[in-house]
Amino acid sequence: MIAFTQRIRLAVADDHPLVILAIERLIANVQNIEIVCRAQDSTGLVEALAEQPCDVVVMDFYMPGGGYGDDIDLIKYIVEHHPQAAIVVLSTTTDGDLIVRALDAGANAVVSKQDRLELIYVAIVTVLANEDYLGPSVRALLADASSANRVDEIRQKLTRRELDVIARYARGGNVTEIARELGRSVKTISTRKCAAMRKLKLSTDAELYRFAFDSGLVQVQRLWA
């Protein structure tokens, strides 16, 4: 682990005492990082920060019961009243839009509680270097959300039959096989494929395959179930 040349003050807030204990043990062997604030809700965190300024705040996204709210409201409060403190958010949310809102509100890092504990330290080190950090589970969640949004856009442009054809094609089927699977003529399937590619502004099969990979189109049939 990195040894810092200056003292780093850390605030930790989580409504689960065991999480605070785990972070304490993680940081215990790191030279010059000291936990100076501990809290289990927004009230405790805000009061502690008023007494002891910190360099990094590690906070649970959901901490009900405090007088200053939680999630986005608390992030905004810290940004406004303690702009010198970087914010590392610990989260269990599977809502990609909410994570984006947290980053827009001023969070510098988001780590899922499903990720390894050591990644909290990685997040702390990263934000101290004035860089943002997203844990692997968070990055995967945002990537999935982006793919889902693109699939929604595709569904608005294509008919259900066109979508079915190019999804099957992107998964490796050819026009003849798809025609047999769907009980349609090869000409009908070819017409649907060409119409879909025209609407998506794709000129070649290579472009279709790349588009399908980038957008998550190969899984689109599951969305129609």
C-alpha positions in Angstrom: 0.0 0.0 0.0 1.0 3.6 -0.6 2.6 5.5 2.3 1.5 9.1 2.2 3.9 11.9 3.0 1.3 14.0 4.7 -1.5 13.1 7.1 -4.8 12.3 5.4 -8.0 12.8 7.4 -10.8 10.3 6.7 -14.5 10.5 7.6 -16.5 7.2 7.5 -20.3 7.1 7.6 -22.4 4.0 7.3 -25.5 2.9 9.2 -24.0 -0.6 9.6 -21.3 -0.6 12.4 -19.7 -3.7 10.9 -18.9 -1.7 7.7 -17.2 1.0 9.7 -15.2 -1.6 11.5 -14.2 -3.3 8.3 -12.9 0.0 6.9 -11.1 0.8 10.1 -9.2 -2.5 9.8 -8.5 -1.8 6.1 -7.0 1.6 6.9 -5.2 0.6 10.1 -2.0 -0.4 8.4 -1.9 2.5 6.0 0.7 5.0 7.0 -0.6 8.6 7.5 -4.3 7.9 6.8 -6.3 8.4 9.9 -10.1 8.0 10.5 -11.0 11.1 12.4 -14.8 11.1 11.9 -17.2 8.2 12.4 -21.0 8.4 11.9 -24.1 6.2 11.3 -26.4 8.8 9.7 -26.2 12.2 8.0 -26.7 14.1 11.2 -23.7 12.5 12.8 -21.6 13.0 9.7 -22.5 16.7 9.3 -21.8 17.4 13.0 -18.5 15.5 12.9 -17.3 17.4 9.7 -18.2 20.7 11.4 -15.8 19.9 14.2 -13.1 18.1 12.2 -12.5 18.9 8.5 -11.6 15.9 6.4 -9.8 15.2 3.2 -11.9 12.3 2.1 -15.5 11.3 3.1 -16.4 7.6 2.7 -20.1 7.4 3.0 -22.9 4.9 2.5 -25.4 6.0 -0.2 -28.4 5.1 1.9 -28.4 6.1 5.6 -32.0 6.7 6.7 -33.0 8.6 9.7 -30.5 11.6 9.6 -31.6 15.2 9.6 -29.7 16.0 6.4 -31.1 13.3 4.2 -29.0 10.8 2.4 -27.9 9.8 -1.1 -28.0 12.8 -3.5 -29.1 15.4 -0.9 -26.2 14.5 1.4 -23.6 14.5 -1.4 -24.8 18.0 -2.4 -24.6 19.2 1.2 -21.0 18.0 1.6 -20.0 19.5 -1.7 -21.5 22.9 -0.7 -20.2 23.1 2.9 -17.0 21.0 2.7 -15.7 21.5 -0.9 -12.2 20.5 0.1 -13.4 16.9 0.9 -13.4 14.3 -1.8 -16.4 11.9 -1.6 -16.3 8.2 -2.0 -19.8 6.6 -2.1 -20.5 3.0 -1.0 -23.6 1.7 -2.7 -25.8 -1.3 -3.2 -28.0 0.3 -5.8 -28.6 -1.3 -9.2 -30.0 1.9 -10.6 -27.5 3.2 -13.1 -29.3 6.6 -13.4 -29.0 7.1 -9.7 -25.2 6.5 -9.8 -24.9 9.0 -12.7 -26.9 11.5 -10.6 -24.5 10.9 -7.6 -21.5 11.7 -9.8 -23.2 14.8 -11.2 -24.0 15.9 -7.7 -20.3 15.8 -6.8 -19.3 12.3 -5.8 -15.7 11.5 -6.8 -15.9 7.8 -6.6 -18.6 5.1 -6.3 -17.8 1.6 -5.1 -20.3 -1.2 -4.9 -20.5 -3.1 -1.6 -20.4 -6.2 -3.7 -16.9 -5.4 -4.7 -13.8 -6.4 -2.7 -13.2 -4.3 0.4 -9.7 -3.4 -0.8 -11.2 -1.3 -3.6 -12.3 1.3 -1.0 -8.6 1.9 -0.5 -8.1 2.1 -4.2 -10.9 4.7 -4.4 -9.4 6.7 -1.6 -5.9 6.8 -3.3 -7.5 7.7 -6.6 -9.6 10.6 -5.4 -6.6 11.9 -3.4 -4.8 12.1 -6.8 -7.7 14.3 -8.0 -9.1 11.6 -10.3 -12.5 9.9 -10.3 -13.0 6.2 -9.6 -15.7 3.6 -10.3 -15.5 0.1 -8.9 -15.8 -2.8 -11.4 -19.4 -3.6 -10.5 -20.4 0.0 -10.9 -18.7 0.2 -14.3 -20.5 -3.0 -15.4 -23.8 -1.6 -14.2 -23.4 1.6 -16.1 -22.3 -0.3 -19.2 -25.4 -2.5 -19.0 -27.6 0.5 -18.5 -26.1 2.1 -21.6 -26.7 -1.0 -23.7 -30.3 -1.1 -22.4 -30.9 2.5 -23.5 -29.5 1.8 -26.9 -31.7 -1.3 -27.3 -34.7 0.9 -26.3 -33.7 3.3 -29.1 -33.5 0.5 -31.6 -36.9 -0.8 -30.6 -38.4 2.6 -31.4 -36.9 2.6 -34.9 -37.7 -1.0 -36.0 -40.7 -3.2 -36.2 -40.8 -6.2 -33.9 -40.3 -8.5 -36.9 -37.3 -6.5 -38.2 -35.8 -6.5 -34.8 -36.2 -10.3 -34.5 -34.5 -10.9 -37.8 -31.4 -8.8 -37.2 -31.1 -10.1 -33.6 -31.1 -13.7 -35.0 -28.7 -12.6 -37.8 -26.3 -11.0 -35.3 -26.3 -14.1 -33.2 -24.9 -16.1 -36.2 -27.9 -17.2 -38.2 -28.1 -16.7 -41.9 -31.1 -15.6 -44.0 -32.0 -19.2 -45.0 -31.8 -20.5 -41.5 -33.9 -17.6 -40.1 -36.5 -18.1 -42.8 -36.8 -21.8 -41.8 -37.0 -21.0 -38.1 -39.7 -18.4 -38.6 -41.6 -20.2 -41.3 -41.2 -17.3 -43.8 -39.7 -17.1 -47.2 -36.0 -16.2 -47.7 -37.1 -13.1 -49.7 -39.3 -11.9 -46.7 -36.4 -12.3 -44.2 -34.0 -10.6 -46.6 -36.4 -7.7 -47.0 -36.8 -7.3 -43.2 -33.0 -7.5 -42.7 -32.3 -4.8 -45.4 -35.1 -2.6 -44.0 -33.7 -2.8 -40.5 -30.1 -2.0 -41.7 -31.4 0.9 -43.7 -33.2 2.4 -40.6 -30.1 1.9 -38.5 -27.9 3.3 -41.3 -25.7 0.2 -41.5 -24.3 -0.7 -44.9 -22.5 -4.0 -44.4 -22.8 -7.2 -42.4 -19.5 -6.2 -40.6 -21.1 -3.0 -39.5 -24.2 -4.9 -38.3 -22.1 -7.3 -36.3 -20.1 -4.4 -34.7 -23.3 -2.5 -34.0 -24.9 -5.6 -32.4 -21.8 -6.1 -30.1 -21.6 -2.5 -29.0 -25.4 -2.1 -28.3 -26.1 -5.5 -26.8 -28.5 -6.3 -29.6 -27.6 -10.0 -29.5 -29.6 -10.2 -26.3 -32.6 -8.3 -27.6 -34.9 -11.3 -28.1 -35.0 -11.8 -24.3 -36.4 -8.3 -24.0 -39.4 -9.3 -26.1 -40.3 -12.3 -23.9 
